[in-house]
Amino acid sequence: MKTILVPIGSEKSGVSTLQYAIDLASNVGASVYAIKAFGAVLRTGSLKKFDDVLEADAKTILNTVLQKTDKKGVQVIAKTVKGDITGSIERIARQLNVDLIVGTFKIKKDSRVFLGKIAANLIKNTNVPVLFIPYEYTFKPVNKILMAIKSGYIANPKVLEPVQDIKNSFNATLDLLQVYTPDVRANDKNLNENLDKIKDSLTTTENATIFQGILEHINHFTPDLIFVIRRKRGFFARLWQKGRVYKKDFESRIPLLVLKVAE
């Protein structure tokens, strides 16, 4: 893991999110890119100057966030970018060959929502792993990882690289939870050999959804980080497709890292 991208929203959430990314980067040996997007005004005349105002505001927020974080010797590169936030993240992630995107989840306007439209679109439209952290979450070493899956099939072992990197960097234990849902297929129960090698334990459970499986077992595992896989079909694909994720369908109070498998 060499490059971590952090989209900055508000100043308050930006400080905690960037600090978490820096703390993580200091442990895995990565660099951090922080970006703040500002909207584009396409009109002519005096209103065109509004772009300059938006950019100035974005720079102010970004600089304030940088001043309030402890860099810990990590290379942090910060830039403002013109355009919508989702498109800007996707574009920058491709240009910089980003290994991980770190964001936060907090929806002020609707307490029922776990992840909003920007987060859902980001997961749907990029192949980069996305790590979501709770609002104002303070970093702590990752000693225990819980990875929840339904299918043990993984076509490309590169998908597991973030798991392996974090596990090795923190010398963490990896508890694998395989959830057999009602639509599980026989070949789903076969475990990928690379995943089998890096796991420290395997627990199988029968539940209606992966989320219910996590809820049933999370107090037993007490993880510091949860990994899940978003596939083209299945529970998480349907979950993100709604445009936002409601807490009744899925919620996590600890950092959640979403991997994406190309099928």
C-alpha positions as CSV (number, residue, x, y, z in Angstrom):
1,M,0.0,0.0,0.0
2,K,1.7,3.1,-1.3
3,T,-0.9,5.8,-1.8
4,I,-3.9,6.8,0.3
5,L,-6.5,9.4,-0.9
6,V,-8.5,11.5,1.5
7,P,-11.5,13.6,0.2
8,I,-12.0,16.5,2.6
9,G,-15.6,17.6,3.3
10,S,-16.1,19.9,6.3
11,E,-13.3,21.2,8.4
12,K,-14.4,19.3,11.5
13,S,-14.8,15.9,9.9
14,G,-11.8,16.5,7.6
15,V,-9.4,16.8,10.6
16,S,-10.3,13.5,12.1
17,T,-10.5,11.7,8.8
18,L,-7.1,13.0,7.6
19,Q,-5.5,12.3,10.9
20,Y,-6.7,8.7,10.8
21,A,-5.3,8.3,7.3
22,I,-2.0,9.8,8.4
23,D,-1.8,7.4,11.4
24,L,-2.6,4.5,9.1
25,A,-0.1,5.6,6.5
26,S,2.7,5.9,9.2
27,N,2.2,2.2,10.0
28,V,1.9,0.9,6.4
29,G,4.5,3.1,4.8
30,A,2.2,5.1,2.5
31,S,1.9,8.7,1.3
32,V,-1.3,10.6,1.7
33,Y,-3.1,12.9,-0.8
34,A,-5.8,15.2,0.6
35,I,-8.2,16.8,-1.9
36,K,-10.9,19.4,-1.5
37,A,-13.3,19.7,-4.4
38,F,-15.2,22.9,-5.2
39,G,-18.1,23.4,-7.6
40,A,-17.7,24.9,-11.1
41,V,-19.9,27.8,-12.2
42,L,-20.4,27.7,-16.0
43,R,-22.0,31.1,-16.4
44,T,-20.4,34.2,-17.9
45,G,-20.0,37.7,-16.5
46,S,-19.5,38.6,-12.9
47,L,-20.9,35.2,-11.7
48,K,-17.9,33.5,-13.2
49,K,-15.8,35.0,-10.4
50,F,-17.8,32.9,-8.0
51,D,-15.4,30.1,-8.9
52,D,-12.6,32.1,-7.4
53,V,-14.6,32.5,-4.2
54,L,-15.3,28.8,-4.0
55,E,-11.7,27.9,-4.7
56,A,-10.5,30.3,-2.0
57,D,-13.0,28.8,0.5
58,A,-11.8,25.3,-0.4
59,K,-8.2,26.3,0.1
60,T,-8.9,27.9,3.5
61,I,-10.7,24.7,4.7
62,L,-7.9,22.5,3.4
63,N,-5.1,24.6,4.9
64,T,-6.9,24.7,8.3
65,V,-7.3,20.9,8.2
66,L,-3.6,20.5,7.5
67,Q,-2.6,22.8,10.3
68,K,-4.7,20.8,12.8
69,T,-3.2,17.4,12.0
70,D,0.0,15.7,13.2
71,K,1.9,14.6,10.0
72,K,4.1,12.1,11.9
73,G,6.7,12.2,9.2
74,V,4.2,11.1,6.5
75,Q,4.3,12.8,3.2
76,V,1.0,14.7,2.8
77,I,0.2,16.4,-0.4
78,A,-2.9,18.6,-0.5
79,K,-4.7,20.1,-3.5
80,T,-8.0,21.7,-4.4
81,V,-9.7,20.3,-7.4
82,K,-12.5,21.8,-9.6
83,G,-15.6,19.7,-10.2
84,D,-18.1,17.5,-8.3
85,I,-16.7,15.5,-5.4
86,T,-17.5,12.0,-6.8
87,G,-16.1,12.7,-10.2
88,S,-13.0,14.3,-8.8
89,I,-12.2,11.4,-6.5
90,E,-12.6,8.9,-9.3
91,R,-10.4,11.0,-11.6
92,I,-7.6,11.6,-9.0
93,A,-7.7,7.9,-7.9
94,R,-7.0,6.8,-11.5
95,Q,-4.3,9.4,-12.1
96,L,-2.4,8.7,-8.9
97,N,-2.9,4.9,-9.0
98,V,-4.4,5.2,-5.5
99,D,-4.4,2.0,-3.3
100,L,-7.0,3.1,-0.7
101,I,-9.6,5.9,-0.2
102,V,-10.4,6.9,3.3
103,G,-13.6,8.7,4.1
104,T,-16.0,9.2,7.0
105,F,-19.6,8.3,7.5
106,K,-22.0,10.8,9.0
107,I,-25.3,12.1,7.6
108,K,-26.4,15.2,9.5
109,K,-29.8,15.5,7.7
110,D,-31.1,12.0,8.3
111,S,-30.1,10.0,11.3
112,R,-31.5,6.8,9.6
113,V,-28.8,6.9,7.0
114,F,-25.5,5.1,7.5
115,L,-23.8,6.0,4.1
116,G,-25.1,8.8,1.8
117,K,-25.2,9.2,-2.0
118,I,-21.5,10.3,-2.4
119,A,-20.2,7.2,-0.5
120,A,-22.5,4.8,-2.3
121,N,-21.6,6.2,-5.7
122,L,-18.0,6.1,-4.8
123,I,-18.2,2.4,-4.0
124,K,-20.3,1.6,-7.1
125,N,-18.1,3.6,-9.6
126,T,-14.5,2.9,-8.5
127,N,-12.5,-0.3,-8.1
128,V,-10.3,1.3,-5.4
129,P,-10.9,-0.1,-1.9
130,V,-12.7,2.4,0.4
131,L,-12.2,2.6,4.1
132,F,-15.0,4.3,6.0
133,I,-14.4,5.5,9.6
134,P,-17.0,6.7,12.1
135,Y,-17.3,10.4,12.6
136,E,-14.5,11.8,14.7
137,Y,-13.1,8.3,15.2
138,T,-9.6,8.2,16.8
139,F,-7.1,5.9,15.3
140,K,-5.9,2.8,17.2
141,P,-3.6,0.0,16.2
142,V,-5.4,-2.8,14.2
143,N,-4.8,-5.9,16.3
144,K,-7.8,-7.8,15.2
145,I,-9.4,-7.9,11.8
146,L,-12.8,-9.4,11.0
147,M,-13.5,-10.3,7.4
148,A,-17.0,-11.2,6.5
149,I,-17.8,-13.0,3.3
150,K,-20.5,-15.1,1.7
151,S,-18.6,-16.6,-1.2
152,G,-15.0,-17.9,-0.8
153,Y,-14.4,-17.5,-4.5
154,I,-11.9,-14.7,-5.4
155,A,-10.8,-14.7,-9.0
156,N,-8.0,-12.1,-8.6
157,P,-5.7,-12.5,-5.5
158,K,-4.7,-8.8,-5.8
159,V,-8.1,-8.0,-4.2
160,L,-6.7,-9.3,-1.0
161,E,-3.6,-7.1,-1.0
162,P,-5.1,-4.4,1.4
163,V,-6.0,-7.2,3.8
164,Q,-2.5,-8.7,3.7
165,D,-0.8,-5.2,3.9
166,I,-2.7,-4.2,7.0
167,K,-2.5,-7.6,8.6
168,N,1.3,-7.7,8.2
169,S,1.9,-4.0,9.1
170,F,0.2,-4.4,12.5
171,N,0.9,-8.1,13.0
172,A,-2.9,-8.5,13.4
173,T,-5.0,-11.6,13.6
174,L,-7.5,-12.2,10.8
175,D,-10.8,-13.9,11.8
176,L,-12.8,-15.0,8.7
177,L,-16.5,-15.1,9.1
178,Q,-18.3,-17.0,6.2
179,V,-22.0,-16.3,6.2
180,Y,-24.2,-18.9,4.5
181,T,-27.3,-17.0,3.3
182,P,-30.4,-18.7,1.9
183,D,-29.1,-18.2,-1.7
184,V,-25.7,-19.6,-1.0
185,R,-24.4,-21.9,-3.8
186,A,-22.3,-25.1,-3.3
187,N,-19.2,-23.6,-4.8
188,D,-19.5,-20.5,-2.6
189,K,-18.4,-22.7,0.3
190,N,-15.0,-23.3,-1.3
191,L,-12.4,-21.0,0.1
192,N,-9.9,-19.2,-2.0
193,E,-6.4,-20.6,-1.3
194,N,-4.8,-17.2,-0.8
195,L,-7.5,-16.2,1.7
196,D,-7.2,-19.6,3.4
197,K,-3.4,-18.9,3.9
198,I,-3.8,-15.5,5.5
199,K,-6.7,-16.3,7.9
200,D,-6.1,-17.2,11.5
201,S,-9.5,-18.6,12.1
202,L,-12.6,-19.5,10.2
203,T,-16.2,-19.4,11.5
204,T,-19.2,-20.4,9.5
205,T,-22.7,-19.2,10.3
206,E,-26.2,-19.3,8.7
207,N,-28.0,-16.0,8.5
208,A,-30.4,-14.1,6.2
209,T,-27.7,-11.5,5.3
210,I,-24.0,-10.9,5.9
211,F,-25.0,-8.0,8.1
212,Q,-27.0,-10.2,10.4
213,G,-24.0,-12.6,10.5
214,I,-21.7,-9.8,11.6
215,L,-24.2,-8.6,14.2
216,E,-24.4,-12.1,15.7
217,H,-20.7,-12.6,16.0
218,I,-19.1,-9.1,16.4
219,N,-19.1,-9.2,20.2
220,H,-17.2,-12.5,20.1
221,F,-14.5,-11.2,17.7
222,T,-14.2,-7.6,19.0
223,P,-12.4,-6.4,15.8
224,D,-10.6,-3.2,15.3
225,L,-11.4,-3.3,11.5
226,I,-14.0,-5.0,9.4
227,F,-13.4,-6.0,5.8
228,V,-16.3,-6.8,3.4
229,I,-16.4,-7.5,-0.3
230,R,-18.6,-5.7,-2.8
231,R,-19.4,-8.0,-5.8
232,K,-21.4,-7.3,-8.9
233,R,-24.2,-9.4,-7.5
234,G,-25.2,-10.1,-3.9
235,F,-26.0,-8.4,-0.7
236,F,-23.6,-5.5,-0.9
237,A,-24.2,-4.8,-4.6
238,R,-27.9,-4.5,-3.8
239,L,-27.2,-2.4,-0.8
240,W,-25.1,0.2,-2.6
241,Q,-27.4,0.3,-5.6
242,K,-30.1,2.1,-3.6
243,G,-28.0,5.3,-3.7
244,R,-27.7,5.4,0.1
245,V,-27.4,2.8,2.9
246,Y,-29.8,2.9,5.8
247,K,-28.8,1.8,9.2
248,K,-31.7,-0.8,9.3
249,D,-29.9,-2.6,6.4
250,F,-26.3,-2.2,7.4
251,E,-24.3,-0.2,10.0
252,S,-20.8,-0.3,11.6
253,R,-19.5,1.5,14.6
254,I,-15.9,0.6,13.8
255,P,-13.9,1.2,10.6
256,L,-15.2,-0.6,7.6
257,L,-13.1,-1.4,4.6
258,V,-15.0,-2.3,1.4
259,L,-13.1,-4.4,-1.2
260,K,-14.4,-4.7,-4.7
261,V,-14.0,-8.0,-6.7
262,A,-14.0,-7.9,-10.5
263,E,-16.1,-10.9,-11.7
